[in-house]
Amino acid sequence: MVTIRDLRLHWPQMEKTLQAENELIITRDGQPVAKLVRLTKSNVRKKRWDPDEHMRWLKKTWGSKMLPSNDQRLENDRASWWEKIEK
């Protein structure tokens, strides 16, 4: 068990202890308030986005459906917003 003060003032030593013990119980006024645990590095790499795979997923999910574009709605909305500002 270590106090909050020890943790703050002697971090390098506490870090070495954490490497050996895998966890530290932190106390305040003699009462446990937290547990500090060591994290292990994960070697799992995040999968990169693949546009071809994404297109296969879209075709599988939506088939040959063509969804309406929102471009015209966005353009109208932006135009009305600018009209309000210019007034």
N, C-alpha and C positions, 0 to 999 in steps of 0.2 A: 504494500500500500504506500502511496505517495500523496503528499499534500499538493494543493494547487500551487502553493508558493514554491515548493521544490520543483514542480514541473516547469514553472515560469523561469526560475532562476538557474536551474541546472538541466536545461533541455538536452544538451549533448549526452550527458550521463544517463538521463532518463530514456533517451532514444536507444542507447546501447542496451539498457536493461530491457526495454521493450522487445528488442531483437532476440534476446535470450529467453525471455519469459512468455512472449506472445500476447500478453495482456497485462495491464496495470489498473489497479483500482485507485481511483482518485478520491481523496477525502477532503472534507471541509469541517473544521471543528471536531475532528475525530469521527465523523459520520461519512460513510461512503456516499458519493454523489454521482459518480460516473465510472464507466469502465472504458479504458482506451485499449483497442485491439489493433494488432498489426495487420495490415493489408498485404496480401500476396499479389504480385504482379500477374496480370492475366496476359497470356501470349496469344489470345484470340484476336485476330485482326478483323476490323470491321470490313464487311464486304463492300466493295466499290460499286457504284451505280453503273449499270450496263444498259445503254439505250436500246440495244437489240433485245435483251431479255425483257426490258420494260414493254417494248412493242409486242412481244409474244404474249406477255401477260394481258395487255390491253385487248388484243385480238381474242384471247381466250375468254376474257371477262365480258367484253362488250360485243364480240363478234364483228359483223360488218355494219353495225348501227352507226349512223353519223349523228352525233349529238349537235344541237344547235349551238352556234358560236355566241359568245357573250360580247363580242367586240362592239356591235352596234349599241347594245344597252349601255356599255361602259362609256362609249363616245357620247351618247345622249345625256347620260348622267353628269359627265364632266362638263359638257357644254352648258347645262342648266346651272351647275355650280358656279361657273365663271360668270354667267349672266347675273346671278345673285350678288356676286362680289362687285361687279362693275356698276351696279345701281347705287 
